[in-house]
Amino acid sequence: MATLLMLLLMTMLSLLAGPAAATAVVTHPRDDSRHRPPPLASITIPIRPPTLPLVPTVRLGPGAAADIVMEPAELRLSLDAAALGAVAFAAAANGTNSAGGGGSGRSLEVTFTTPRYLVPGGSCPDSLQPPAIILDAVCDTFGLRVHNDLPFQGVITCPAVPGVNAPQFVNGPHDLEWTNIHTHGLKVDPGAVSLDNICEPGQPTAGFPNGATPSLSDYYCNGNVSSNQICKLFGDNVLANGRPLAGGATQHDYAYPGVAPGGAVLSYTYPLGPVVPGVGWYHPHQHGSVGIQTPTAAAPLIVPESWLPGGLSELYQPARDSTRAECSRLTDILRSQPLETSTRLQFNGLWFRKTPDGGLDDDTIPFLGLAPGGEFVSPLLYDVLPNGTAVPRFTNTAGRDWGLVNGAFQPTISITEKTYARWQLLNTMTMKWLDLTIQQVDEKDGSLKPADCDFFLLARDGVPLPVIPRKLRSNPTPPAGGRRPCSPPRDERRGYGPHHSRRLSTRDGHDDGHDGHDDDDGHGDGHERGAVSDLILGPANRADVLLKCNKPGTYVLASGAGPFHTNFNACKATHCECFGDPPANGATALPANNLYGGRELSAAVLAVVEVKRRFRGVPPQPDFQDGVCRSQLQKFPYLDYAAFPQPPVEQCFSFMNEMGGGFCSINSQLFPTATAFVQQGTQQVWTLRDITFHPFHLHETPVRFARLPACATSVTNNWAVGDWLDSILLPVCQTGCPWPDAGSGGGLCGSPVNVCDEMEVQWLASMFNMPSVPGRPDLCDEKAAAGAGARPRPRPPPPTCEQRFSVFHCHILPHEDEGCIWPVNCHRWHEARQDDAPQPAQLASVASPAAAGGSSNASLP
């Protein structure tokens, strides 16, 4: 289904571009040896390195900025016989399960050119992993300057100009070399005051040198015009475009001789108020290219605990008098392993799976690069012949997906037995989900069994849990007389035959009326005998955990060996698979990560975990009970939900559709045909549907779980009411809900369909012209009063009508490119109110596709 839709999009875009579209891109001069510049950066991915590669760091103080260069690099992954082991190599090289990819007879490999982030002075040129940016700029500003050194390619409407004689926006993969940047994990101004691509002071071409400002036609379509532009932007503006490089004095062979050097620079300035310490991340967010750029261009963004005026005691207090000593023990561990120096694990997904006939699987990187068609295919992945044929520049003998950790394949992580290790896990995979467990691999037959290890959850998506820690437990099989199981039995779920073919799981699981409500202590179900400690991460999710393993030995960090798996009756597309499970769409190739120990395992090995013995005389660290410390989230106004303005504004958004789990739309509309309206200064309560298959992500703010469905809370405590996230996926509901063969519903919140995975979230729509809630001192004021280095913040301007445009979307990033994204108009009224401002709409009772959203008449605080 997804392939059919993509082909339809490609046809529509080619018709839109017209027959003159081929003139929009200048042919790359690859045959002039006299002017040939140095080669591209060449990166060989480390295979099973003996230690975990460290994520480098860049610290930004008040007012400081980091330069981030988006450039092409050649990437190579190769598993030879020595790395695979004789058994796995023989099976893989003979094409047993390589999806038509086969083997070269010597190795399984992928070699391709890809966008990557390079931070001068902060990252290693021969490594894929960009640095973590640590923000020592809370209560001030910081900057990111994004240099686009990808090869110039005109936009897909060329020679027509977007917004002039062509649509401002099109959907589907396109403009693959244009870029910008987005930050997760910050409560920050969206910046954009319009949906248009504009640089300050107000047009796309602002920031070129005097006398060198191009026409809009040249700006979008002419590779013979320099891209030497500094586009100034404010806040987290993802609607601005960064023009690709068109210049001669560069370090790669995509430059045009005779043209002044320089790719466009997007110079972002972010105001940063009192934000809770935590781990976010940054990645490209150009509509049309986000799905193809993000897999190899993403990195952590960290707000350190050290900025708090009172340190960790400012953030955590004993939950009860009886837990005072245990809370102190926990915070001592956290002080010894602070956010900015604890172990970081970043998961990247490289999508190169082939279909059984050797073709491109849906949403693979080569498929996305080919999708625009004609001269608009990715110049990094394809050469276009004079007859219009796109010839691959990449090799893919493996025909499999790859999961990397910190830019390496299956590295080894060392920890100490019965001692807590603090891990920050970041899932930058653009689709699929992870069910992470620590497993022991049987050397005789390759079978997996859970190790004696436990995850203790501290925070999700950069926000601490209401109380910490939470010992993670999942148990899909209920006790006798309890609920029906929410996961098929192993023999039905996996069904491996000689060629690792799978059987379809049986449909089961129905809503039993459980209301899904837990208290703020966050103790969900799933503590029955036989429960497994697993960590579920959807795309864009982060987790702050303590890991403790009780027995020395060699284990693996695996996805697909835990209690939850892909439901092949409900999920029939690539994006909703559990990474490590068999494909859901008829393909047969398991990820390369399933190759381990000389065998092809039933789960994906992301890393090896070496548990070493304690030194003699070092006592073991006992387990924590749940909830020994209470997080002081009320000190951050955007997290103090009890003080949110009343009444709340209720809206409903559904990702459901009549085309099954493969296609995505919001209330049956695609970008930019609808807008959600939000009044600044209001509390928003949003009902969300179909977050089983399509992860919801709202920019610039986390949201609080106000209500969760029973299909999630009855089988795991990975989530609980009161948790805060900015990206939400509940994949366990694939088997905890009934999903009719005809699809998941009519697409609207008012559609007559039994919604099993419905949930509610609440969040504060901040007033962006004010640094804090009026009349309420915050931690930045406390920091300034203590003389802790914060500069006095400027007085806020008088209230004016200053709208902002944010977005929310499905964080299956190819779906964002396809149009599963809505703008959010964050508007503000004058004191006298505006008669023409949008009025509230209760979408839960509205069946019209035109119903987009509402705003409130509630008074501003």
Buried (B, 14 or more C-beta within 10 A) or exposed (E): BBBEBBEEBBEEBBEBBEEEBBEBBBEBEEEEEEEEBEEBBEBBBBBBBEEBBEBBBBBBEBEBBBBBBBBBBBBEBBBBBEBBBEBBBBBBBEBBBBBBBBBBEEBBBBBBBBBBBBBEEBBBEEBBBBBBBBBBBBBBBBBBBBBBBBBBBBBBBBBBBBBEEBEBBBBBBBBBBBBBBBBBBBBBBBBBBEBBBBBBEEBBBBBBEEEEBBEBBBBBBBBEBBBBBBBBBBBBBBBBBBBBBBBBEBEBBBBBEEBBBBBBBBBBBBBBBBBBBBBBBBBBBBBBBBBBBBBBBBBBBBBBBBBBBBBBEBBBBBBEEEBBEBBBBBBEBBEEBBBBEBBBBBBBBBBBBBBBEBBBBBBBBBBBBBBBBBBBBBBBBBEBEEEEEBEBBBEBBBBBBBBBBBBBBBBBBBBBBBBBBBBBBBBBBBBBBBBBBBBBBEEEEBBBEBBBBBBBBBBBBBBBBBBBBBBBBBBBBBEEEEBEBBBBEEEBBBBEEEEBEBBBBBBBBBBEEBEBEBEBBBBBBBEEEEBBBBBBBBBBBBBBBBBBBBEBBBBBBBBBBBBBBBBBBBBBBBBBBBBBBBBBBEBBBBBBBBBBBBBBBBBBBBBBBBBEEBEEEEEEBEBBEBBBBBBBBEBBBBBBBEBBBEEBBBBBBBBBBBBBBBBBBBBBBBBBBBBBBBBBBBBBBBBBBBBBBBBBBBBBBBBBBBBBBBBBBBBBBBBBBBBBBBBBBBBBBBBBBBBEEEBBBBBBBBBEBEBBBBBBBBBBBBBBBBBBBEEEEBBBBBBBEEEBEBEEBEEEEEBEEBBBBBBBBBBBBBBBBBBBBBBBBBBBBEEEEEEEBBEBBBBEEBEEBEBBBBBBEBEBB
